[in-house]
């Protein structure tokens, strides 16, 4: 222990200038500062979401989200007016919002969000706070997409979206795009 000029001990004296320990700590500090921004960027991705990633409190994959939207599309108008339908749509909204937060550039998102808003519209819940927040997110994240324009027209203009809005990208095209970008499985 080193006694400083004030009569106390100086614990930093153990790491003397030029020692391997001091060099190691300096290197670690530099690496930490350099890698910290990379960990923040890892939270979001501009590409498509992988099929084996799960979103929201119910841990739904993008395929499960699509299947649940398909089930809502098959429901009759009377079933959509049931109070439990809005709760299920809100749960789906949470998963889609989480998906959008993590993969804002996923080409399937505008289509999924348009279908979600159609579900709210059919359930008579397009003006609820959760639906309004979902529409605001869609409008801010994808202001120029055809799906956003059609959804806004449906909600504010009273028109209806076709029961099956055009698919942005089919499953095999999505798989090929993921494989060519190096984010999916590779092989022959």
N, C-alpha and C positions, 0 to 999 in steps of 0.2 A: 504494500500500500504506500502511496506517495503522499507526503504531508505537504499541503499547499502553503502559501505565504500568509493565510489567514488562520492557521493553526488547525484546520480541518483536513480531512483526507480527500484525495482526488481519485475517484474510482476509474476515471478514464486513463489514468496513468498505466493501467495494465495493457492497453492497446497502444503501443508506442508507434510513432510515425515510421512507416516503411516496413512494419512487420507483416507477415502473411495474413494474420487475422484482420488487420486494418484494411489491407488490399481486398480481402474476401468480402468484408462488409461493404466496402465501396462498390465493388462489382455487383453485389446483390442489390444495393440501392439503385444503381443505374438500370439493372435489368427490370426491377420492379416498376420504375418510372416509365420504361420503354414498353413494357407489356400491359400496363394498366389500361391504356386506351383500347387495346385489342380485346380485352375481356368485356368491355362495354359494347364493342361492335358485335361480339358473339351473341348478344341478346336478341338481335334482329338480323334477318337475312332478306336479301332482295329477291332471291329465287323462290322456286316452288317449295312448299312444305313437303317433307317426306311422309309417305303413307303410314309409317310406323311411329309417328310422333303424336302425342295426345294433348288435347287442349281443354281448358276449362275445368271446373271442379268435378265434372263427371268423367274426365279423361277420355274424351272422344277423339278418334282419329278423323282425318278429312273424309275418309270413306264412310265412317259412321255418321258424320254430319250430313253427307250427301244422302245416305239411306234414310235418315230421319226426315230430311226435306222431302224425299220421295214419298214417304208415308203420309206426310201432311198433304202433299199434292193429291193423293188418292182418297183422302177423306172427303166426305160430302159436306155441303155447306152447313147442314144442321150439326154435324159433329164438330165443325170448326167453331161454332158459337158456344160450345160447352166451355165452362170456366176453366177446366183443367187444361184445355188446349193452350190458353194464353200462358199458363205457368210453364208448360213444356216448351213453348216458343221462346219464352224468356231464358230458360236454361240453354236452349240452342243458341240464342243470341250471345250468351256469355262465352260459349265455346268459340263461336265465330269471331267475336271481338278479340279473344285471346290469340286466335290464329292470325288475325289481321295485325295484331301488335307484334307478333314474332316474325311474321313473313309478309310484310306489307306489299311486296312485289309479286306475290303469287297470282298467276293469271286466272285462277279459279275463283278468287275472292269476290270480284264484282258480281259474278253470276250467283254465287252462294248468298251474297248479301241481298241481291234482288229477289231471290226466292224467299229468303227470310222475311223481307218486307211484304211480299205477296201473302205470306202466311198471316202476318199481323193484319193486313188489309182484309183478308177473308174472315178472320176471327173478330173483326170489328174493333180491333185494338191498335190501329195505326196511330192514334193520337196519345197513347200512353207514354209516360216518360221514357221507358225502356225502348219503345219503338222509335220515338223521336230522337233519342240519343244514337240509335243504330243508323237512322237515316242521316243524321248530321255527320256521323263518322264516314258513311258511304260518300256523301257529297264532298267532304273535305279530302278524303283519301283518293277518290276516283272521279273527280269532277268532269272529266271529258269522256267517260265510258258510256257506251250506248245503254248499258244496263242501268246506270245511274239516271240518265235522262228519261228512260222509260219508267223507272220507279217513281221519280218525282212527278211525272205526268199522271201516273196511276194514283198516287197519294193526294196530290193537290188538284188534279184535273178530273178525277172521278173515273177515268178510263181504267181498264183492267189489262194486266199483262196477259199474254197468251199463257195457257196452262203449262206449256213447256217452253220456256225462253230458250233461245239457241245456246248450245253448249259452246263454251269458249275453246275448249280443247278436249278431245276425247282421251280416254285412259291410256291408250297405246301411244298417242302423240306426247302425252305428259311423261310417260315412262322413257320414251326416246329422248325427250328434251333433258330429263334429269340425267340420263346416262351420258349424253354428249357433253353435259356441263360438268361431269365428274362427280355429281352428288348422289348418284344412284348406283345400283349394282353394275358391275362390268362383266363382260364375258362375250362369248360368241353369240 
